Amino acid sequence: MKQYVIDQLRESDYDQIMDYLQKHTEKTILEGIFWADLPRELYSATQLEHTGCHPHYFAINVNRKQVAFELLIRSRQIIRCSCIGYANQEQRDHIIRFADDMLRQLDIKL
């Protein structure tokens, strides 16, 4: 799995990140897993065409040591489809910006 990983979190970092993600993403039933919607303007041509697969998102996995932002763009409607795949450049940039903005807003310095 391709991911953007931020590791060596302090205990206070973990608590802040969990609070932030609970406010800005969707928590799943799995512990430490969140979904962040991909803005529609970043959808690829295939993703735009597959309206039945909308919305698309990327997953975030948090534990006490690290937070990992998956670079796989998924669909909330279906598990396998040609519109599901690794992020293109614009989508990767968005995911990394999302992570970096979160750290900046929380004043977490690594």
Phi and psi in degrees as a GROMACS rama.xvg file:
@    title "Ramachandran Plot"
@    xaxis  label "Phi"
@    yaxis  label "Psi"
@TYPE xy
-83.6928  132.492  LYS-2
-145.219  157.329  GLN-3
-104.899  111.77  TYR-4
-112.632  134.692  VAL-5
-116.237  116.526  ILE-6
-117.72  -174.614  ASP-7
59.9985  41.3828  GLN-8
-70.9865  145.076  LEU-9
-86.8438  163.49  ARG-10
-57.6753  -42.2824  GLU-11
-67.0294  -32.9105  SER-12
-62.0523  -46.1827  ASP-13
-58.1683  -47.9392  TYR-14
-61.0938  -43.4993  ASP-15
-65.3512  -42.5837  GLN-16
-63.4726  -43.5866  ILE-17
-60.0565  -45.2906  MET-18
-60.8878  -45.5182  ASP-19
-60.7781  -48.4586  TYR-20
-65.9386  -34.942  LEU-21
-65.5996  -26.9711  GLN-22
-88.1047  -29.2375  LYS-23
-113.939  -2.08439  HIS-24
-138.545  -176.22  THR-25
-104.677  123.111  GLU-26
-77.3778  139.558  LYS-27
-98.6562  178.793  THR-28
-74.4292  -14.5149  ILE-29
-86.4884  132.955  LEU-30
-59.701  126.311  GLU-31
79.3321  7.6193  GLY-32
-110.961  129.171  ILE-33
-128.95  155.705  PHE-34
-116.788  132.336  TRP-35
-116.815  122.794  ALA-36
-65.5259  139.593  ASP-37
-84.1842  128.64  LEU-38
-58.1018  136.952  PRO-39
-55.4257  -33.783  ARG-40
-67.9748  -10.268  GLU-41
-100.323  -2.34257  LEU-42
-61.3089  143.112  TYR-43
-72.0218  169.898  SER-44
-57.6057  -42.855  ALA-45
-64.8825  -43.1615  THR-46
-63.3428  -38.3941  GLN-47
-64.4058  -39.7451  LEU-48
-67.465  -30.2258  GLU-49
-90.6803  67.3309  HIS-50
-61.0155  -29.4219  THR-51
-69.8214  -13.3373  GLY-52
-96.4611  -7.29759  CYS-53
-67.6484  150.956  HIS-54
-85.3584  161.251  PRO-55
-101.96  152.225  HIS-56
-151.345  169.472  TYR-57
-122.523  149.995  PHE-58
-95.8003  149.957  ALA-59
-126.803  128.991  ILE-60
-117.87  120.53  ASN-61
-118.75  134.111  VAL-62
-136.036  -177.803  ASN-63
-68.349  -14.4261  ARG-64
-104.767  -25.5026  LYS-65
-158.215  163.309  GLN-66
-126.331  129.948  VAL-67
-119.889  127.731  ALA-68
-104.561  109.678  PHE-69
-68.432  141.432  GLU-70
-96.2197  13.5753  LEU-71
-94.0733  123.878  LEU-72
-91.0824  122.399  ILE-73
-113.496  169.37  ARG-74
-110.891  143.358  SER-75
-80.7285  -11.3299  ARG-76
-100.098  -26.4094  GLN-77
-148.893  150.79  ILE-78
-88.3545  -39.4475  ILE-79
-123.567  126.251  ARG-80
-166.876  157.759  CYS-81
-68.6312  -13.9406  SER-82
-85.7552  -5.23649  CYS-83
-97.1244  128.416  ILE-84
179.106  -179.664  GLY-85
-66.6089  147.324  TYR-86
-59.1744  140.987  ALA-87
-78.5587  -178.798  ASN-88
-58.5623  -47.149  GLN-89
-62.785  -40.9085  GLU-90
-67.1603  -41.2082  GLN-91
-60.7096  -44.5415  ARG-92
-58.8167  -41.289  ASP-93
-63.0772  -45.4603  HIS-94
-62.19  -45.2436  ILE-95
-66.074  -40.8245  ILE-96
-61.8282  -41.2981  ARG-97
-57.0868  -48.4363  PHE-98
-64.435  -48.2641  ALA-99
-65.1138  -39.2726  ASP-100
-63.6464  -39.4448  ASP-101
-59.8925  -48.0407  MET-102
-62.2237  -40.858  LEU-103
-65.3051  -45.1528  ARG-104
-63.2107  -33.7427  GLN-105
-87.2805  -4.1217  LEU-106
57.4466  42.4179  ASP-107
-94.7424  121.498  ILE-108
-112.305  125.552  LYS-109
